[in-house]
């Protein structure tokens, strides 16, 4: 997983499609809460020490 890059784009992006039978949902599932928390903390640490970069995706 690449936690040193943060994508910057308009939501929803041109390449995202809504969940079938929906017009406003783009989520296809959730990460388990402990995994999500761990990733957020690692992402925050990387960015706080200046090792992250924004990548434009538009």
Secondary structure, DSSP 8 states (H G I E B T S, - for coil): ---SEEEE--SS-TT----TT-SS--------HHHHHHHHHHHHHHHHTT--EEEE--
